[in-house]
Amino acid sequence: MAYLQSIAGQHTLTGQHHFPNTHDASTRDASRVYAKVPAIFGQDFGFAAPADTNLPLASVQGRLTDAQWHDLITPGTPWYQHWCAQIFEI
């Protein structure tokens, strides 16, 4: 945070958004085009493996209710177990 405050009003940081399963493709493209690497890397969390049809987890455009999010991050729940079982495919 100190660094951001120190450059406030003097410099601009850029960022690059990535979709799940694209790794750093957009950052590499931006670096090639602009000859500079974006300072901020952003990516959708991605909840599901490519072949998973368990919506809303299968789409970054899906919606999770507060209760579903809670179940997703709570060890022992079915959603947590399902997500953990495929985490290395995401």
C-alpha positions in Angstrom: 0.0 0.0 0.0 2.9 2.3 0.7 4.1 1.9 -2.8 0.7 2.8 -4.3 0.5 5.8 -2.1 4.1 6.9 -3.1 3.2 6.9 -6.8 -0.2 8.5 -6.5 -0.7 11.3 -9.0 2.7 10.5 -10.6 2.3 7.2 -12.4 -0.4 4.9 -13.7 -0.5 1.1 -13.1 -2.3 -1.0 -15.6 -3.8 -4.4 -15.1 -4.8 -7.3 -17.2 -7.8 -9.6 -16.7 -7.7 -13.3 -17.5 -10.4 -15.9 -17.9 -10.0 -19.3 -16.2 -7.9 -21.8 -18.2 -6.1 -19.0 -20.1 -3.2 -18.7 -17.7 -1.2 -15.6 -18.6 -2.1 -15.4 -22.3 -3.5 -11.9 -22.1 -0.6 -10.6 -20.1 1.8 -12.0 -22.6 -0.2 -10.4 -25.5 -0.2 -7.0 -23.7 3.5 -7.3 -23.0 4.2 -8.0 -26.7 2.1 -5.2 -28.0 3.1 -2.5 -25.5 6.6 -3.7 -24.5 5.6 -3.4 -20.8 4.2 -6.0 -18.4 0.9 -5.0 -16.7 1.5 -4.4 -13.0 -1.7 -6.1 -11.8 -2.8 -9.6 -12.7 -6.5 -10.4 -12.4 -8.4 -13.6 -13.0 -11.8 -15.0 -12.5 -11.8 -17.5 -9.6 -13.2 -20.3 -11.7 -15.2 -22.8 -9.7 -15.4 -25.8 -12.1 -13.4 -28.0 -14.3 -14.1 -27.6 -18.0 -16.3 -30.7 -18.3 -18.3 -30.0 -15.1 -21.9 -29.1 -15.8 -22.8 -28.4 -12.1 -24.1 -24.9 -12.6 -23.7 -22.3 -11.3 -20.2 -23.5 -10.6 -19.6 -24.3 -14.2 -19.7 -20.7 -15.4 -17.9 -17.6 -14.4 -21.1 -15.9 -15.2 -23.1 -18.1 -12.8 -24.3 -16.6 -9.6 -23.7 -18.0 -6.1 -26.0 -17.1 -3.3 -24.4 -16.2 0.1 -25.4 -19.7 1.3 -23.9 -21.4 -1.7 -20.6 -19.4 -1.2 -20.6 -20.4 2.4 -21.0 -24.0 1.5 -18.3 -23.7 -1.2 -15.7 -22.5 1.4 -16.8 -24.6 4.3 -14.8 -27.9 4.7 -17.0 -31.0 4.8 -19.9 -29.6 2.7 -20.8 -31.3 -0.6 -19.9 -28.2 -2.6 -16.6 -27.9 -0.9 -15.7 -31.5 -1.5 -16.8 -31.3 -5.1 -14.7 -28.2 -5.7 -11.6 -29.6 -3.9 -11.9 -32.8 -5.9 -11.3 -30.9 -9.2 -9.2 -28.0 -8.1 -6.1 -29.0 -10.1 -8.2 -29.2 -13.3 -9.4 -25.6 -13.0 
